[in-house]
Amino acid sequence: MIVTIANAKGGVAKTTSAMFLAAAYARRFESSVPVVLDADPQASASLWRDLVEDSGGCLGFDVAAANLSTLRRLDRVRAGSFVVVDAPPQGRLLETAIGVADFVVVPSSDSPLDLQQAWATLAAVPRERPAAVLLARVEPGTTAYARSVSALEGASTPRFDAVVRKRQDLKRCMGRCPSKLWEYGQVLDELLEVVRDGE
């Protein structure tokens, strides 16, 4: 399965979502080693891996740099593999990352600006490609959250039932092995269910 994490806007938990989904898969399926393909020029996923390794830690999954050639060859991914692409914000690399995906995850906070960018990203995903918004770094029970959910439902925008709450632990997770998966285990459950239903 190839999952692309995409959003034209930064700061919406794109890399965090990629790393935590890979960690969730690695813990669920110990015989399989998932990989995060870092296609973002900022190389945040690669930096995260380097910081973990420099401190003597181990993520439990692989992180590798990706380019157009790497992504175009992903159609050769074997059944049972789990690849997460941390996509760049724009350009041919983003288009290719979306084009090879079995599912596109579009993380967004509950700010109106982030939602606008999430919708713009979803509009770039071909109709036949499954995609959904993942609300991340949000505070359920707030007016901003309620308005975001209402706006997504009003626009019939597909979204995950799982919601990643705003937490200090997730804010400070860069360069650390995910010790707790929080809601990302539920996000993985929903992704795997979509794939099973599509088979």
C-alpha positions in Angstrom: 0.0 0.0 0.0 1.3 3.5 -0.9 0.0 6.3 1.2 0.9 9.9 0.2 0.7 12.6 2.8 0.1 15.9 0.9 -0.8 19.5 1.6 0.3 22.7 -0.2 0.7 24.4 3.2 3.4 23.7 5.8 2.9 23.3 9.5 -0.1 21.0 9.2 1.6 17.8 10.7 2.4 16.3 7.3 5.8 14.8 8.4 4.5 14.0 11.8 1.6 12.1 10.2 4.0 10.2 7.9 6.3 9.2 10.7 3.5 8.1 13.1 1.6 6.2 10.4 4.8 4.2 9.6 5.4 3.6 13.3 1.8 2.4 13.7 2.2 0.0 10.8 5.6 -1.3 12.1 4.1 -2.1 15.5 1.0 -3.7 14.1 2.9 -5.9 11.5 6.2 -6.7 13.1 7.3 -8.9 10.2 7.1 -6.0 7.7 9.3 -3.0 7.6 7.5 0.1 6.3 9.3 2.9 4.6 8.8 6.7 4.6 9.9 8.3 1.3 11.0 11.8 2.0 10.1 13.7 -1.2 9.9 17.1 0.5 12.9 19.5 -0.2 12.9 20.5 3.5 13.9 16.8 4.2 12.2 16.9 7.6 11.6 13.1 7.7 15.3 12.5 6.9 16.4 14.9 9.6 14.1 13.2 12.0 15.7 9.8 11.2 19.2 11.3 11.5 18.4 12.8 14.9 17.0 9.5 16.2 20.1 7.6 14.9 22.5 10.2 16.3 21.0 9.6 19.7 21.4 5.9 19.4 17.7 5.2 18.8 15.9 3.2 16.2 12.6 4.2 14.5 11.6 0.6 13.6 11.0 1.6 10.0 13.1 3.0 7.1 13.3 6.6 5.9 14.7 7.2 2.4 15.1 10.3 0.2 12.8 10.3 -2.9 12.8 11.9 -6.3 10.8 11.7 -9.5 12.5 8.4 -10.5 12.0 6.9 -7.1 8.3 7.7 -7.1 7.7 6.5 -10.6 9.1 3.1 -9.7 6.7 2.7 -6.8 4.3 0.7 -9.1 6.7 -2.1 -8.4 6.0 -2.1 -4.7 5.1 -5.7 -3.6 1.8 -6.6 -2.1 2.0 -6.4 1.7 4.5 -3.5 1.7 3.6 -0.2 3.3 5.1 3.0 1.9 4.3 6.5 3.1 5.3 9.4 0.9 6.0 12.7 2.7 5.1 14.8 -0.4 6.4 18.3 -1.3 4.0 21.2 -1.3 3.9 21.6 -5.1 5.2 20.8 -8.5 5.7 17.6 -10.5 7.0 15.7 -7.5 3.7 16.3 -5.7 1.7 15.4 -8.8 3.7 12.1 -9.1 3.4 11.4 -5.4 -0.4 11.7 -5.7 -0.5 9.7 -8.9 1.2 6.6 -7.5 -0.8 6.6 -4.2 -3.4 4.1 -3.2 -4.7 6.7 -0.8 -3.9 10.4 -0.3 -4.0 11.8 3.3 -4.5 15.6 3.5 -3.7 16.7 7.0 -5.2 20.0 8.2 -5.6 21.9 11.4 -8.9 23.6 12.2 -7.9 27.0 11.0 -9.8 28.4 8.0 -6.6 29.0 6.0 -5.4 25.4 6.5 -8.8 24.1 5.4 -8.7 26.2 2.2 -5.3 24.7 1.4 -6.6 21.2 2.2 -9.5 21.7 -0.3 -7.0 23.0 -2.9 -4.9 19.9 -2.4 -7.9 17.6 -2.6 -8.9 19.3 -5.9 -5.6 18.2 -7.4 -6.3 14.6 -6.6 -7.8 12.6 -9.5 -11.4 11.5 -8.8 -10.5 7.8 -9.0 -7.9 8.2 -6.3 -9.2 7.7 -2.7 -8.4 10.7 -0.5 -9.5 12.3 2.8 -8.8 15.1 5.1 -7.2 14.2 8.4 -7.9 16.8 11.1 -4.6 17.1 13.1 -3.4 19.4 15.9 -7.0 20.2 16.8 -8.9 20.7 20.0 -12.3 19.0 19.9 -14.9 20.9 21.9 -13.7 24.3 20.6 -15.7 26.6 18.2 -12.9 26.4 15.6 -13.1 22.6 15.6 -16.9 22.6 15.3 -16.8 25.1 12.5 -14.2 23.0 10.6 -16.2 19.8 10.9 -19.3 21.6 9.8 -17.5 23.2 6.8 -16.1 19.8 5.7 -19.5 18.1 6.1 -21.2 21.0 4.3 -18.8 20.5 1.3 -19.2 16.7 1.5 -15.4 16.5 1.9 -14.2 13.0 2.9 -12.5 13.0 6.2 -11.1 10.5 8.7 -13.3 9.7 11.7 -10.1 9.7 13.8 -9.0 13.2 14.9 -5.4 13.9 16.0 -5.6 16.1 19.0 -3.3 19.0 19.8 -0.7 17.7 22.3 2.7 18.8 23.6 4.0 15.3 23.0 3.3 15.6 19.3 4.7 19.1 19.1 8.0 17.9 20.6 8.3 14.6 18.8 10.8 15.6 16.1 13.9 13.5 16.4 12.3 11.0 18.8 11.0 7.5 18.4 7.2 7.6 18.7 6.6 6.1 22.1 2.8 6.5 22.0 0.8 6.4 18.7 -2.1 8.5 20.0 -4.8 8.6 17.3 -2.6 7.4 14.5 -3.4 3.8 15.2 -7.0 4.6 14.5 -6.0 6.5 11.3 -4.1 3.3 10.2 -7.2 1.2 10.9 -9.3 3.4 8.6 -6.7 3.3 5.8 -6.4 -0.5 6.0 -10.2 -0.8 5.9 -10.5 1.3 2.8 -7.9 -0.9 1.1 -9.7 -4.1 2.1 -13.0 -2.7 0.8 -11.4 -1.8 -2.5 -10.0 -5.3 -3.1 
